[in-house]
Amino acid sequence: MKKAQLVFIPAPGVGHLISTVEIAKLLISRDERLSVTVLIMKLPFDTAVLDAYTQSLHATHRIRFIDLPQNVHVSFHNSSKSPMTFLSAFVDGHKANVRDTVAGMAARSESGQLAGFVVDMFCTSMIDVANEFGLPTYAFFTSNAAFLGLKLYLVSLNDDHNKDITEFKDSNTELSVPSFANPVPSSVLPSVAMDKEGGGSAMVISVSRRLLETKGIMVNTFSDLEAHAIKSLNDGRTPPLYPVGPIINLNHKPDDAIMSWLDDQPASSVVFLCFGSMGSFDEDQVKEIAHALERSGHRFLWALRRPKPEKEKIGSQTEYTDLEGILPEGFLERTAGIGKVIGWAPQVAVLSHQAVGGFVSHCGWNSILESVWCGVPVATWPMYAEQQVNAFQMVKELGMAVEIRLDYHRDVFRGLNASPAVTAEDIEGGIRRLMEGGSEVRTRVKEMKKKGRAAVMEGGSSYAALGLFVEDVMTNVQ
């Protein structure tokens, strides 16, 4: 029996690693001929989080994890540089480590013949290393198909039409992007793509352009959710697309105190506010959220995170030690019967609970897929990366979310607002629309929950797409 080994290279950071591990587990459970080796790059400020996660993983003879040497040192102290430029340089700095590791793997073929690299969308420069070994490269796109189409559209504007995409910054331009059915306002484009001085725009074009060199692209989405976007990418220029999602880590350990509190709440009565591992607000914005929650009268579970001090630059947020000092005076006492303010939240466990009826989210793609999987509608409050595009898609394209903001931008890496504060009135209005029973949005999300779960079952569209990907990989083995 021919055996094939894939080398996965996720982007640094636990969020990307989790998605990579989930698709790797899916592949080896799907076909006994496959094995996977995941190469892990550790950012200096993310080591503790990554170590805790990787120690929870159980390597087998068909999936293993290799920590790459921590010998790549890229300074992030030049504030004029985009954080994403730092990330790109950090990934490039690991090429030699990947080369040495793969050379060792090639010499020991006990797990099967090397059949290709699978690289994160931020790691496309590793195509150079794969080429040295004569191996094909696939991409694992951890976001959605519409955003993939947007990235390739920006590449086309730059390469084919000599357009400086940073000219869209602060403009009222609407873009006719093939992967979107509606015109896309420039206000929802990722901030990094508009960053000319810090090099972010050039980086986005560079890593996105190289997606076109891959042999195929797995996307964490499913056909029923993004039918228009997926069809648009079947354009003869884009490599074959494999919509294999939703890929979600469902094994989060619940927090007993949180789950016990939810157990005491009526069905679909709680609005859950959570903004991801890097989502945080300054004190003024925190108070606006608190006023909105109190005025809405809805039950709430609020994951409140403290911004990193600016000198620490980038990394996950931390917990507040003094909630009384950051929240409006008397807020905790007045809302004690209906609300709970927490730090870290077991997001999937919370969204799965019958008491949760709505989700105020930063619109990271993993969070959106989790909300769809659990059938919980979203109110959009994006912050960074592609979250504004995701929010636009959910509200305007799919009708599966209500809007608090679509174009809010926050530099979470430096703890700075790029948009005016969102008022308590706007937040309250969004929460009321979100929690409205029997709304069209709620109905659509419930329907998509069924379709998403069917997609990954045998006979479903994502199940079939994964099978086609495996077939392609096996053609690389002699």
C-alpha positions as CSV (number, residue, x, y, z in Angstrom):
1,M,0.0,0.0,0.0
2,K,1.4,3.4,-1.0
3,K,1.8,5.8,1.9
4,A,2.0,9.5,1.8
5,Q,3.3,12.0,4.3
6,L,2.3,15.7,4.3
7,V,4.2,18.5,6.0
8,F,1.9,21.1,7.5
9,I,3.3,24.6,8.2
10,P,0.8,26.7,10.2
11,A,1.4,30.4,10.8
12,P,2.8,31.3,14.2
13,G,0.1,31.6,16.9
14,V,-2.2,29.2,18.7
15,G,-5.3,30.1,16.6
16,H,-3.7,29.0,13.3
17,L,-2.2,25.9,15.0
18,I,-5.6,24.8,16.3
19,S,-7.2,24.9,12.8
20,T,-4.2,23.1,11.4
21,V,-4.4,20.3,14.0
22,E,-8.1,19.8,13.3
23,I,-7.6,19.5,9.5
24,A,-4.7,17.1,10.1
25,K,-6.8,14.9,12.4
26,L,-9.5,14.9,9.8
27,L,-7.2,13.8,7.1
28,I,-5.6,10.9,8.9
29,S,-8.9,9.7,10.1
30,R,-10.2,9.8,6.5
31,D,-7.5,7.8,4.9
32,E,-5.1,5.3,6.6
33,R,-2.4,5.9,3.9
34,L,-1.8,9.4,5.1
35,S,0.4,10.7,7.9
36,V,1.0,14.3,8.9
37,T,4.0,16.2,10.4
38,V,3.2,19.6,11.8
39,L,6.1,22.1,12.0
40,I,5.5,24.6,14.8
41,M,7.0,28.1,14.8
42,K,6.9,29.8,18.2
43,L,6.7,33.5,18.6
44,P,8.7,34.6,21.7
45,F,5.6,36.1,23.4
46,D,3.3,33.2,22.5
47,T,5.5,30.4,23.8
48,A,3.6,29.7,27.1
49,V,0.2,29.5,25.3
50,L,1.6,27.3,22.5
51,D,3.4,25.0,25.0
52,A,0.2,24.5,27.0
53,Y,-1.8,23.7,23.8
54,T,0.8,21.4,22.3
55,Q,1.2,19.5,25.5
56,S,-2.5,18.7,25.4
57,L,-2.1,17.1,22.0
58,H,-1.5,13.3,21.6
59,A,1.0,12.5,18.8
60,T,0.5,9.1,17.1
61,H,2.5,7.3,14.5
62,R,0.4,9.1,11.9
63,I,0.5,12.6,13.3
64,R,3.4,14.2,15.0
65,F,4.5,17.7,16.0
66,I,8.0,19.2,15.7
67,D,8.9,22.4,17.4
68,L,11.3,24.3,15.1
69,P,14.4,25.9,16.8
70,Q,13.7,29.2,18.4
71,N,16.7,30.8,16.7
72,V,14.9,33.4,14.6
73,H,15.0,36.9,16.0
74,V,13.1,39.6,14.3
75,S,12.8,43.0,16.0
76,F,9.3,44.4,16.5
77,H,10.5,47.6,18.1
78,N,10.3,49.7,15.0
79,S,6.8,51.1,15.4
80,S,6.6,52.2,11.8
81,K,6.5,48.6,10.6
82,S,3.3,46.7,10.3
83,P,2.9,43.8,12.8
84,M,2.1,41.7,9.7
85,T,5.4,42.6,8.2
86,F,7.1,41.4,11.4
87,L,5.1,38.1,11.0
88,S,6.2,37.7,7.4
89,A,9.9,38.3,8.2
90,F,9.6,35.8,11.1
91,V,8.2,33.1,8.8
92,D,10.9,33.7,6.2
93,G,13.5,33.4,8.9
94,H,12.4,29.8,9.5
95,K,13.1,28.6,6.0
96,A,16.5,27.1,7.0
97,N,14.9,25.4,9.9
98,V,12.1,23.9,7.7
99,R,14.7,22.9,5.1
100,D,16.8,21.0,7.7
101,T,13.8,19.3,9.3
102,V,12.3,18.1,6.0
103,A,15.7,16.9,4.9
104,G,15.8,14.7,7.9
105,M,12.3,13.5,7.3
106,A,13.2,12.6,3.7
107,A,16.1,10.5,4.9
108,R,13.7,8.6,7.2
109,S,10.7,7.5,5.1
110,E,9.1,5.2,7.8
111,S,5.9,7.3,7.7
112,G,5.6,7.2,3.9
113,Q,6.9,9.2,1.0
114,L,6.8,13.0,1.3
115,A,3.8,14.0,-0.8
116,G,3.7,17.8,-0.3
117,F,3.7,20.8,1.9
118,V,0.4,22.3,3.2
119,V,1.1,25.9,4.2
120,D,-1.0,28.5,6.0
121,M,-2.1,31.5,4.0
122,F,0.6,33.5,5.8
123,C,3.4,31.0,5.0
124,T,3.3,30.9,1.2
125,S,7.0,31.8,1.0
126,M,7.6,28.2,2.2
127,I,6.8,27.2,-1.4
128,D,10.5,28.0,-2.0
129,V,11.5,25.2,0.4
130,A,9.0,22.7,-1.1
131,N,10.4,23.5,-4.6
132,E,13.9,22.6,-3.4
133,F,12.6,19.1,-2.6
134,G,10.6,18.9,-5.8
135,L,7.4,18.7,-3.7
136,P,4.0,20.4,-4.6
137,T,2.6,22.9,-2.2
138,Y,-1.1,23.1,-1.1
139,A,-2.5,26.0,0.9
140,F,-4.8,25.7,3.9
141,F,-6.8,28.9,3.9
142,T,-8.1,29.3,7.5
143,S,-10.5,32.1,6.5
144,N,-13.4,32.0,4.0
145,A,-13.7,31.7,0.3
146,A,-15.0,35.3,-0.2
147,F,-11.9,36.7,1.5
148,L,-9.7,34.5,-0.6
149,G,-11.4,35.9,-3.6
150,L,-10.8,39.5,-2.3
151,K,-7.1,38.8,-1.7
152,L,-6.7,37.5,-5.3
153,Y,-8.7,40.5,-6.6
154,L,-6.3,42.9,-4.9
155,V,-3.3,41.0,-6.4
156,S,-5.0,41.4,-9.8
157,L,-5.5,45.1,-9.3
158,N,-1.8,45.4,-8.4
159,D,-0.3,43.1,-11.0
160,D,-2.6,43.3,-14.0
161,H,-3.9,46.9,-13.7
162,N,-0.9,48.6,-12.0
163,K,-3.2,49.9,-9.2
164,D,-1.8,51.0,-5.9
165,I,-4.4,49.5,-3.6
166,T,-3.5,51.8,-0.7
167,E,-5.3,54.6,-2.6
168,F,-8.5,53.1,-1.3
169,K,-7.6,54.1,2.2
170,D,-10.1,56.6,3.7
171,S,-12.0,56.6,0.4
172,N,-15.7,56.0,-0.4
173,T,-14.8,53.5,-3.2
174,E,-17.0,50.5,-3.8
175,L,-15.2,47.5,-5.3
176,S,-16.7,45.0,-7.7
177,V,-15.1,41.9,-6.2
178,P,-16.1,38.7,-8.1
179,S,-16.4,36.6,-4.8
180,F,-19.0,39.0,-3.5
181,A,-22.5,39.5,-4.9
182,N,-22.6,43.1,-3.6
183,P,-20.1,45.9,-4.1
184,V,-17.5,45.9,-1.3
185,P,-16.9,49.3,0.4
186,S,-13.3,50.2,0.8
187,S,-14.0,50.9,4.5
188,V,-14.1,47.2,5.2
189,L,-10.8,46.3,3.6
190,P,-8.2,45.0,6.0
191,S,-6.1,47.9,7.5
192,V,-2.9,46.0,6.8
193,A,-3.7,46.0,3.1
194,M,-4.0,49.8,3.2
195,D,-0.6,50.2,5.1
196,K,1.9,51.6,2.6
197,E,4.5,53.1,4.9
198,G,4.8,50.1,7.2
199,G,5.0,47.6,4.3
200,G,1.7,45.8,5.2
201,S,0.2,46.3,1.7
202,A,3.3,44.9,-0.1
203,M,3.3,41.9,2.3
204,V,-0.4,41.2,1.6
205,I,0.2,41.3,-2.1
206,S,3.3,39.1,-1.9
207,V,1.8,36.3,0.2
208,S,-1.5,36.4,-1.7
209,R,0.1,36.3,-5.1
210,R,1.9,33.0,-4.2
211,L,-1.4,31.3,-3.5
212,L,-1.7,31.1,-7.3
213,E,1.5,28.8,-7.3
214,T,-0.1,26.1,-5.2
215,K,-1.5,22.8,-6.5
216,G,-4.7,23.4,-4.6
217,I,-6.3,25.4,-1.8
218,M,-8.3,23.9,1.1
219,V,-10.7,26.5,2.6
220,N,-12.4,26.3,5.9
221,T,-15.9,26.8,4.6
222,F,-18.7,24.8,3.0
223,S,-20.6,25.0,-0.2
224,D,-24.0,26.0,1.1
225,L,-22.6,28.9,3.1
226,E,-20.5,30.4,0.3
227,A,-22.0,29.2,-2.9
228,H,-21.4,32.5,-4.8
229,A,-17.8,32.9,-3.7
230,I,-16.8,29.3,-4.4
231,K,-18.3,29.5,-7.9
232,S,-16.5,32.7,-8.6
233,L,-13.1,31.1,-7.8
234,N,-13.6,28.4,-10.4
235,D,-12.2,30.9,-12.9
236,G,-9.4,28.9,-14.5
237,R,-6.7,31.1,-12.8
238,T,-7.2,30.0,-9.2
239,P,-5.9,26.5,-8.2
240,P,-8.5,23.9,-7.5
241,L,-10.5,24.8,-4.4
242,Y,-11.5,22.3,-1.7
243,P,-14.2,23.6,0.7
244,V,-13.6,21.2,3.6
245,G,-15.3,23.1,6.5
246,P,-16.6,23.8,9.0
247,I,-13.4,22.7,10.8
248,I,-13.9,23.5,14.5
249,N,-12.2,22.3,17.6
250,L,-15.1,21.1,19.7
251,N,-13.0,19.8,22.6
252,H,-12.8,22.9,24.7
253,K,-12.9,22.1,28.4
254,P,-16.0,23.9,29.9
255,D,-15.6,26.2,32.9
256,D,-17.8,24.8,35.7
257,A,-18.7,28.2,37.2
258,I,-19.7,29.6,33.8
259,M,-21.7,26.6,32.7
260,S,-23.4,26.4,36.1
261,W,-24.5,30.0,35.8
262,L,-25.8,29.4,32.3
263,D,-27.7,26.3,33.5
264,D,-29.8,28.7,35.7
265,Q,-30.8,31.0,32.7
266,P,-33.9,30.5,30.5
267,A,-33.4,29.2,27.0
268,S,-32.1,31.6,24.4
269,S,-32.1,34.5,26.9
270,V,-28.4,35.3,27.2
271,V,-26.3,37.5,24.9
272,F,-22.7,36.4,24.9
273,L,-20.0,39.1,24.3
274,C,-16.6,37.8,23.4
275,F,-13.9,39.4,21.1
276,G,-11.2,36.7,20.7
277,S,-7.8,36.2,22.2
278,M,-6.6,39.6,21.0
279,G,-9.9,41.6,21.4
280,S,-9.9,44.3,24.1
281,F,-11.1,47.8,24.6
282,D,-10.0,50.9,26.5
283,E,-11.8,52.1,29.6
284,D,-14.2,54.5,27.9
285,Q,-15.4,51.9,25.4
286,V,-15.8,49.3,28.2
287,K,-18.2,51.8,30.0
288,E,-20.2,52.3,26.8
289,I,-20.7,48.5,26.5
290,A,-21.7,48.3,30.2
291,H,-24.3,51.1,29.8
292,A,-25.7,49.3,26.7
293,L,-26.0,46.0,28.5
294,E,-27.7,47.5,31.5
295,R,-30.2,49.5,29.4
296,S,-31.1,46.6,27.2
297,G,-32.3,44.6,30.1
298,H,-31.1,41.4,28.5
299,R,-29.2,38.7,30.4
300,F,-25.5,38.7,29.4
301,L,-22.3,36.8,29.7
302,W,-19.4,39.2,28.9
303,A,-15.8,38.1,28.4
304,L,-13.9,41.2,29.2
305,R,-10.1,41.4,28.4
306,R,-7.5,43.9,29.4
307,P,-5.4,45.5,26.6
308,K,-1.7,44.7,26.5
309,P,0.5,47.5,27.7
310,E,1.8,49.3,24.6
311,K,5.4,48.4,25.4
312,E,4.5,44.7,25.1
313,K,3.5,45.3,21.5
314,I,1.7,42.1,20.4
315,G,0.3,39.0,22.0
316,S,-2.8,37.8,23.6
317,Q,-4.7,40.0,26.1
318,T,-4.8,39.4,29.8
319,E,-7.4,39.5,32.6
320,Y,-8.5,42.5,34.6
321,T,-7.7,42.1,38.3
322,D,-10.1,44.9,39.3
323,L,-13.4,44.8,37.5
324,E,-14.9,47.5,39.9
325,G,-12.3,49.9,38.7
326,I,-13.0,49.6,35.0
327,L,-16.8,49.2,35.0
328,P,-19.3,52.0,35.8
329,E,-19.8,52.4,39.6
330,G,-22.4,50.0,40.9
331,F,-22.7,48.1,37.6
332,L,-21.9,44.7,39.0
333,E,-24.3,45.1,41.9
334,R,-27.2,46.3,39.7
335,T,-26.8,43.5,37.1
336,A,-25.9,40.8,39.6
337,G,-29.2,39.0,38.9
338,I,-29.0,38.9,35.1
339,G,-25.3,39.3,34.1
340,K,-21.9,37.8,34.6
341,V,-18.6,39.4,33.7
342,I,-15.7,36.9,33.1
343,G,-12.2,36.8,31.7
344,W,-11.3,33.9,29.4
345,A,-14.4,32.0,28.0
346,P,-14.7,28.4,26.6
347,Q,-16.4,29.8,23.5
348,V,-17.7,26.7,21.9
349,A,-19.0,25.3,25.2
350,V,-20.8,28.6,25.8
351,L,-22.3,28.9,22.3
352,S,-23.5,25.3,22.5
353,H,-25.5,26.0,25.7
354,Q,-29.2,26.4,25.2
355,A,-29.4,29.5,27.3
356,V,-27.3,31.5,24.8
357,G,-29.5,33.4,22.2
358,G,-27.0,35.8,20.6
359,F,-23.3,36.4,20.2
360,V,-21.6,39.9,20.0
361,S,-18.4,39.0,18.2
362,H,-15.3,40.4,16.6
363,C,-16.1,38.2,13.6
364,G,-13.0,36.2,13.4
365,W,-13.7,33.4,10.9
366,N,-13.3,30.6,13.5
367,S,-15.8,32.4,15.8
368,I,-18.3,32.8,12.9
369,L,-18.1,29.1,12.0
370,E,-18.6,28.2,15.7
371,S,-21.7,30.4,15.8
372,V,-23.1,28.8,12.7
373,W,-22.3,25.3,14.0
374,C,-24.2,26.1,17.2
375,G,-27.0,28.0,15.5
376,V,-26.4,31.3,17.3
377,P,-26.9,34.6,15.4
378,V,-24.1,37.2,15.6
379,A,-24.0,41.0,16.1
380,T,-20.9,42.3,14.3
381,W,-18.1,44.3,16.0
382,P,-15.0,43.6,13.9
383,M,-11.5,44.9,15.0
384,Y,-8.6,43.8,12.9
385,A,-7.3,41.4,10.1
386,E,-10.1,40.4,7.8
387,Q,-12.9,40.8,10.4
388,Q,-14.5,43.8,8.7
389,V,-14.8,41.8,5.5
390,N,-16.3,38.9,7.4
391,A,-18.8,41.2,9.1
392,F,-19.8,42.7,5.7
393,Q,-20.3,39.2,4.3
394,M,-22.4,38.0,7.2
395,V,-24.7,41.1,7.3
396,K,-24.9,42.2,3.6
397,E,-24.2,39.0,1.6
398,L,-25.7,36.3,3.8
399,G,-28.2,38.0,6.0
400,M,-27.0,35.9,8.9
401,A,-25.9,38.7,11.3
402,V,-27.1,42.1,12.6
403,E,-24.8,45.1,12.5
404,I,-23.3,47.0,15.4
405,R,-20.4,48.1,13.2
406,L,-19.0,46.8,9.9
407,D,-16.0,49.2,9.6
408,Y,-14.7,49.5,13.1
409,H,-10.9,49.2,13.2
410,R,-8.7,48.8,16.2
411,D,-4.9,48.3,16.3
412,V,-5.0,45.5,18.8
413,F,-1.3,45.1,18.5
414,R,-0.6,48.5,19.9
415,G,-3.8,49.0,21.9
416,L,-4.9,52.0,19.8
417,N,-8.3,52.9,18.3
418,A,-8.5,53.7,14.6
419,S,-12.2,54.3,14.8
420,P,-14.4,56.5,17.1
421,A,-15.8,54.7,20.1
422,V,-19.1,52.9,19.5
423,T,-21.9,54.5,21.6
424,A,-24.0,52.8,24.2
425,E,-27.0,53.6,22.0
426,D,-25.6,51.8,19.0
427,I,-24.6,48.8,21.0
428,E,-27.9,48.6,22.8
429,G,-29.7,48.8,19.4
430,G,-27.6,46.0,18.0
431,I,-28.2,43.8,21.1
432,R,-32.0,44.3,20.9
433,R,-32.1,43.4,17.2
434,L,-29.8,40.4,17.9
435,M,-32.0,39.0,20.6
436,E,-35.3,39.5,18.7
437,G,-37.1,36.2,18.6
438,G,-38.3,34.8,15.3
439,S,-36.2,37.2,13.2
440,E,-35.1,36.4,9.6
441,V,-31.5,36.4,10.7
442,R,-32.2,33.8,13.5
443,T,-34.1,31.6,11.0
444,R,-31.3,31.7,8.5
445,V,-28.6,30.8,11.1
446,K,-30.7,27.8,12.3
447,E,-31.1,26.6,8.7
448,M,-27.3,27.0,8.0
449,K,-26.5,25.1,11.2
450,K,-28.2,22.0,9.7
451,K,-26.4,22.5,6.4
452,G,-23.0,23.0,8.0
453,R,-23.3,19.8,10.0
454,A,-24.6,17.8,7.0
455,A,-21.6,19.1,4.9
456,V,-19.1,17.2,6.9
457,M,-21.0,14.0,7.2
458,E,-20.5,11.2,4.7
459,G,-22.3,12.2,1.5
460,G,-21.9,15.9,2.3
461,S,-20.1,18.5,0.1
462,S,-17.2,19.0,2.5
463,Y,-16.7,15.3,3.0
464,A,-16.6,14.9,-0.8
465,A,-14.1,17.8,-1.2
466,L,-11.8,16.3,1.4
467,G,-11.9,13.0,-0.5
468,L,-10.9,14.8,-3.7
469,F,-8.0,16.5,-1.9
470,V,-6.7,13.1,-0.7
471,E,-7.0,11.7,-4.2
472,D,-4.8,14.5,-5.5
473,V,-2.2,14.1,-2.8
474,M,-1.9,10.4,-3.6
475,T,-1.1,11.2,-7.2
476,N,2.2,12.7,-5.9
477,V,3.4,9.3,-4.5
478,Q,5.2,6.8,-6.7
